[in-house]
Amino acid sequence: MPGRKQLANSAEVWAEMRRADEAGQPHTGQSLGEVFGGSARWGQKQLAEYQKKEGGVSRADVRQRERDAVWAEVRRAREAGEPHTGETLGKAFGKSKSWGRDRLAEFKRREGGRSAVTEGGQP
């Protein structure tokens, strides 16, 4: 960046953004700035350039991928006759019991009232 101390070379920055994307945890402007000692604004500019040129993954994309994985697991378990409880779903994704309960409730709403659990089970 002209007129400013270069925080890191662009290859290092892009490698870090690519690593984070591939791990399913893309950076925010702030988090990228923190890694390289820059501001949130600097990080946002880097991310915008990366996403424009590389088609980087947004946080919304990551959330949608996670949601799709959760719904697939809920369907798989239900169809196998082993539906999840909030606790088992949360554990399967490294989350809490309440997170699992919330995802099961979302699933039920999304599926038009079809429960993700069988008779006697709890979301």
Secondary structure, 3 states (H helix, E strand, C coil): CCCCCCCCCHHHHHHHHHHHHHCCCCCCHHHHHHHHCCCHHHHHHHHHHHHHHHCCCCHHHHHHHHHHHHHHHHHHHHHCCCCCCHHHHHHHCCCCHHHHHHHHHHHHHHCCCCCCCCCCCCC
